[in-house]
Amino acid sequence: MNVIEELEALRSQAKRKRAVALSLMGAGFVLFLLFWPLGIPVFVAGVIAMLLSHTKQSAAYARAYKEKLVTGFLAARIDALHFDPDRGVEESAVRSTNMMHMGNLYSANDLIEGSYKGVRLSQSDVQIQQRTGSGKSSTTHTYLLGRWMVFSFDRPFACNLQVRDRNFRNAKNSGGRGAGRGKTVELETGSAAFDEAFRVFAVSEDNARKMLTPQLMEALLQARAQADGPMLFCFVGSELHVAVNNRRDSFEPPVWKPIDPNTVGREIVADVKLITDLIDTLCIDSGLFGEDESE
C-alpha cells in the first residue's frame, strides 16, 4: 500500500464517522421539531459522535497526511526540515514584534522548521483571541486564525518596518519593538497599486523608504496575490515575521473528496512558494539591510 492509498483508507474512515454523526444530528433535529422529547437523546448522541469523530479519527488522518505527504514535498525544497505537529511558533516570538494585538488566549501547532538559501525559517498555525467575561456571559474575539512565519537573516534590516494588508485587522499601528524611542509614522510609497493594497508604519521614514524598493514592493504584492487571506509583514531586527489571517489551518487534507495524486503536490508546493519566493527576493535586495552585524 502506497502513501496515497494509506491516507485514502484513513480519509474514508473519517468521512464515514463524520457522515454518521451528521445524520444523527439531522435526525435528532427533525425528531426534536416533531416529537421534541424523543429528539433530544438522538441529537445529543449525534453531537457526541461528531466530537469523537473530529478529535480522534479526523485528527489521526490530518496528522498522517502532514507527516507522510506534506513533509515530503516540503523536504524537497527546505533544508534540514523538522515537523512537530504538537508545537508551534512561540507566543513570545509573536509578542516581541510589538506589531500585533495579542489578546489573552494563544495556541499554535504544526510547527515547520528548516532553512532555505541559508535563511532559517519556521511557521505554524496560530490562533490569537481575546476572551472577556466568564461563564455564560463570556465573549471571545478572534484576532488571528491562520499562519505565522518567521524568517531569520544574518544581518539586521535598515529599520523596523510594518507592512500590512488594508484588510488585515488587529495589528498595532506600530513600527515594532523599540518604537517607543521615536514617533511611529504612516507613510505612502508613491506606488498607487502598493498604497491601495497596504498600509506602512515605521519610526525611521528615510530608512523605510530605502527598504521599500520596487523589488520588495512587487514581492509583497505577489505574496498577497498568492495568499488566501490578508497579510501582515513585520520587519524587526534581523527577522521578518509574516502572518496570513486566512481563518483556517495550513496544509489541511480533504475529507469529503478523495486525495487527487495529480493535483495534491501542486497545491502543497503553491503553499510553500509563499515562503521561498519571499526569501528569493529578500536575499538579493541589498537595500533592505543595514550594516552587517558581524562587522
C-alpha positions in Angstrom: 0.0 0.0 0.0 1.5 3.4 -1.0 1.1 6.6 0.9 -1.9 7.8 -1.1 -3.7 4.5 -0.6 -2.9 4.5 3.1 -4.2 8.1 3.5 -7.3 7.3 1.5 -8.2 4.5 3.9 -7.9 6.9 6.8 -9.9 9.6 5.0 -12.7 7.1 4.2 -12.9 6.2 7.9 -13.0 9.8 9.0 -15.6 10.6 6.3 -17.9 7.7 7.3 -17.8 8.6 11.0 -18.5 12.3 10.3 -21.4 11.4 7.9 -22.9 9.2 10.6 -22.6 11.9 13.2 -24.2 14.5 10.9 -27.0 12.0 10.1 -27.7 11.5 13.8 -27.7 15.2 14.4 -30.1 15.8 11.5 -32.4 13.0 12.6 -32.4 14.4 16.2 -33.3 17.9 14.9 -36.2 16.5 12.9 -37.4 14.5 15.9 -36.9 17.5 18.1 -39.3 19.5 15.9 -41.9 16.8 15.6 -41.6 15.0 19.0 -39.3 17.1 21.0 -38.7 14.8 24.0 -37.7 11.9 21.6 -35.3 14.1 19.6 -33.1 15.2 22.5 -31.2 11.9 23.1 -30.7 11.3 19.4 -29.4 14.9 18.9 -27.1 14.5 21.9 -25.8 11.2 20.5 -25.1 12.9 17.2 -23.1 15.7 18.9 -21.1 13.2 20.9 -20.4 11.2 17.8 -19.3 14.3 15.9 -16.9 15.3 18.7 -15.4 11.8 18.9 -15.0 11.7 15.1 -13.3 15.1 15.0 -11.0 14.6 17.9 -9.9 11.1 17.1 -10.4 9.8 13.5 -10.2 13.1 11.7 -7.2 14.2 13.8 -5.4 11.0 13.1 -6.0 11.4 9.4 -4.8 15.0 9.3 -1.7 14.2 11.3 -0.8 11.2 8.9 -1.4 13.5 5.9 1.1 16.0 7.1 3.7 13.6 8.3 3.6 11.2 5.3 2.7 13.6 2.4 3.2 17.2 3.2 6.6 16.9 4.7 7.9 15.0 1.7 7.1 18.0 -0.6 8.5 20.4 2.0 11.7 18.5 2.4 12.4 18.7 -1.4 12.5 22.5 -1.1 13.5 23.2 2.5 16.8 22.1 4.1 17.0 20.3 7.5 13.2 20.1 7.7 11.7 19.3 11.0 7.9 18.9 11.5 6.3 18.9 15.0 2.5 18.7 15.0 2.3 19.3 18.7 4.3 22.6 18.8 4.1 26.0 17.2 5.7 29.4 16.9 6.1 30.6 20.5 3.8 33.3 21.8 6.9 35.3 22.9 8.2 35.4 19.4 4.9 37.0 18.1 4.6 39.3 21.0 8.2 40.5 20.7 7.4 42.2 17.3 5.1 44.7 19.1 3.1 44.8 15.9 0.1 42.6 16.8 -2.6 42.8 19.5 -2.1 39.6 21.5 -5.3 39.2 23.5 -5.3 36.7 26.4 -5.6 33.3 24.6 -2.8 31.9 22.3 -2.4 28.5 20.7 -0.2 27.1 18.0 0.6 23.8 16.4 2.0 22.1 13.3 5.4 23.7 13.6 7.7 23.5 10.5 11.3 24.5 10.9 14.2 24.4 8.4 16.3 26.7 6.2 16.2 27.9 2.6 19.2 29.5 0.9 20.8 29.9 4.3 17.8 31.7 5.8 16.4 30.0 8.9 12.6 29.7 8.9 9.7 28.5 11.0 6.0 28.5 10.5 2.9 27.1 12.3 -0.8 27.5 12.6 -1.6 30.2 15.2 -4.8 31.4 16.9 -4.8 34.6 18.9 -8.0 35.5 20.8 -9.4 37.9 23.4 -11.8 36.4 25.9 -13.8 38.7 28.2 -16.2 37.9 31.0 -16.8 34.4 32.3 -19.3 31.6 32.2 -22.4 32.3 30.0 -21.6 36.0 29.8 -18.2 35.5 28.3 -17.4 36.6 24.7 -14.4 35.6 22.6 -13.0 37.8 19.7 -10.5 36.2 17.3 -7.6 38.4 16.4 -5.8 35.9 14.2 -6.5 32.5 12.9 -4.0 31.3 10.2 -0.3 31.1 9.6 2.6 32.8 11.3 6.0 32.6 9.7 9.4 33.7 10.9 12.5 34.2 8.7 15.8 34.9 10.4 18.6 36.6 8.5 22.3 37.1 9.4 22.0 40.9 9.1 19.6 43.4 10.6 17.2 45.3 8.4 17.8 49.0 7.9 14.9 49.7 10.3 11.9 48.1 11.9 9.0 48.2 9.4 5.4 47.1 9.3 3.6 46.5 6.1 0.0 45.3 6.4 -2.8 44.5 4.1 -5.6 47.1 4.4 -7.9 44.2 5.1 -5.8 42.8 8.0 -7.4 43.6 11.3 -6.0 43.7 14.9 -2.4 44.8 14.1 -0.9 47.7 16.0 -0.1 51.0 14.3 3.5 50.4 15.3 7.0 50.5 13.9 7.9 47.5 16.0 9.8 46.8 19.2 11.8 49.7 20.5 9.5 52.1 18.6 8.8 53.9 21.8 12.1 55.7 21.3 10.6 57.6 18.3 7.3 58.5 16.8 5.7 55.9 14.5 4.7 57.4 11.2 2.4 56.1 8.5 3.9 56.7 5.1 2.9 56.3 1.5 5.2 54.9 -1.1 4.0 56.7 -4.2 3.1 53.4 -5.9 -0.7 53.5 -6.5 -1.0 49.7 -6.6 1.0 49.2 -3.4 -0.6 52.0 -1.4 -4.0 50.7 -2.4 -3.2 47.3 -1.0 -1.1 48.1 2.1 -0.6 50.4 5.0 3.1 51.1 6.0 4.3 52.1 9.5 7.9 52.9 10.6 9.9 55.1 13.0 12.6 56.0 10.5 10.8 57.2 7.4 14.1 57.7 5.4 15.3 54.1 6.1 11.8 52.7 5.5 11.8 54.3 2.0 15.2 52.8 1.3 13.9 49.4 2.2 10.7 49.7 0.1 12.5 49.1 -3.2 10.4 48.3 -6.3 11.6 44.7 -5.9 10.3 44.4 -2.4 7.0 46.0 -3.1 6.5 43.7 -6.1 7.3 40.7 -4.0 4.9 41.7 -1.3 2.1 42.3 -3.8 2.8 38.9 -5.4 2.7 37.3 -1.9 -0.6 39.0 -1.3 -2.0 37.6 -4.6 -0.8 34.1 -3.7 -2.1 34.1 -0.2 -5.7 33.1 0.7 -6.1 35.8 3.4 -5.0 39.3 4.5 -1.3 39.5 5.3 0.9 41.3 7.9 4.7 41.8 7.4 6.8 42.7 10.4 10.5 43.5 9.7 12.0 43.5 13.1 15.8 43.5 13.8 17.1 40.7 11.6 13.8 38.8 11.5 10.8 39.0 9.1 7.5 37.9 10.6 4.7 37.2 8.2 1.1 36.5 9.2 -1.7 35.2 6.9 -5.1 35.6 8.5 -6.9 33.0 6.3 -9.2 31.7 9.1 -8.0 28.1 8.6 -5.2 25.6 9.3 -2.5 25.3 6.7 -1.8 22.1 4.7 -5.1 20.6 5.7 -6.2 17.4 3.9 -9.5 16.9 2.1 -12.2 14.9 3.9 -15.2 14.8 1.6 -13.4 14.2 -1.6 -10.6 11.8 -2.5 -6.9 12.9 -2.5 -6.1 13.6 -6.1 -2.4 12.5 -6.7 -2.3 14.7 -9.8 -3.0 17.9 -8.0 -2.1 17.4 -4.3 1.6 18.1 -5.0 0.9 21.3 -6.9 -1.4 22.6 -4.1 1.2 21.9 -1.4 4.1 23.4 -3.4 2.0 26.5 -4.1 1.7 27.0 -0.3 5.4 26.5 0.0 6.2 29.1 -2.7 4.8 31.8 -0.5 7.8 31.1 1.7 10.5 30.5 -0.9 9.5 33.4 -3.3 9.8 35.9 -0.4 13.2 34.7 0.6 14.4 34.7 -3.1 13.6 38.4 -3.3 14.9 39.4 0.2 18.3 37.6 -0.4 19.1 39.7 -3.4 17.6 43.0 -2.3 20.6 44.7 -0.5 18.6 47.8 0.1 16.7 46.1 2.9 19.6 45.7 5.2 21.7 47.8 7.5 25.3 47.2 8.4 26.4 43.6 8.8 26.2 42.5 12.5 29.5 40.7 12.2 31.4 43.8 11.2 
